[in-house]
Amino acid sequence: MSKQFESIMRGLQQVADYKNGDKTKCRVRTVAAHDIEPLAAYSKDEIRAIRHEKNFTQKDFAEILGVNKKTVEAWEAGTRKPTGTAVRLFQLMEKDPNIINHMVRQ
């Protein structure tokens, strides 16, 4: 068997053990809701600035974020607001501008 298959099987066994009450073989992290940074609101200008900072076209930025180019266009026109995962990605990009480099092949 491959190492990947064995790793997956170990993980599935840990899930089964945890479900059956054996919490000694797993790492579980509980986070209180008040410890999670709230979602920020981004204006069309802030979104455009994030994209321009990395010199991406709307098309490339959309591909990196996993959204349609029309979505980025709508965010930057102010007709739609980013939500959920997109906002979290913007927050991560603000905290670590190099994080986006991990999503782009060099």
N, C-alpha and C positions, 0 to 999 in steps of 0.2 A: 504494500500500500504506500501511497505517496505521503510525504510529510504533511501536506496540506489536508489531506483526507483525515489523517490521524489527529491533527489539530482540531478540525471540525468535530470529529467524533468525541474528543475530550471535552470540547465546549458544550456539546449537546448532552453529554453525561452530567456535566456540572449543572446545567439547567434542570435536568431531571432530578438530580440530587437536591437541588435548592427547592424545587417544587414539592418534593417529598419531605421537606423539613430539615435536610442536612445542609446547614449554612456554613460548614467548616471549610468547604473546598472552593468557595467563591468569594470574590471581592464585590461588595455591594456598597455603593456610595449614595447616601441620601442627602439631598439638598433641600433646605427649607426655601419656600417660595420667596421669603423676604431677602434671601441671599443671592437671588438671581437678578442681574441687572435688567431693569425694565427696557422694553423695546423703545428705541428712539424714533422720533419723527424726522424724516429727511425732506427738505424742500427740493424743488426741481434744480435749483442752483447748486445745492450741496451734492446732489447726485451727479450732476454734470462735472463738478469740481473733482469728485472722486475719480471719475472716468478720465478726465483730462490729466490728472496728476500722473497717471500711468501711461498716458498717450495711446489710449485704446479708441478705436472706432466704436460706434454704437453696436455694430454687428459683432465685433470681437468681445466687447464687454458683455453682451447678451449671451454669447457662447460660454464665456467663463462662468457666468452666474447660472447658466442652465435655463435661461428664459428666451422668449422670442424677441427679435430686434424691435418689433412693434411695441413690446412691453417697455423696453428702455426708452423708446421714443415718447411713449405716453407719460412715463415718469418725468422725463426732462421737459415735456410740454406742460406738465402740471395737471393733466387730465386724469391721471391715475396716481395712486400712492403705493409705494412698495410696502409689503407686509411680511410678517413671519420670517422665513428663512433668509429672504433677500435683505431685510433690515439687519438681521444678525450678521450676515456677511459684511455689510457696510460697517457695522460696529467693529468687527474684527479687523477690517482693512484700516480703520482709523487708529486702532490700537497698535497694529503692526502693519505698516504699509508694505512690507515685504511678503506678507502672507500670500498675496495673490501670485507671487512668483512660483509657489508650489503647484499652481494650477496651470502654468504655462510651460510647455516644453522648451528647453533651451537649445 
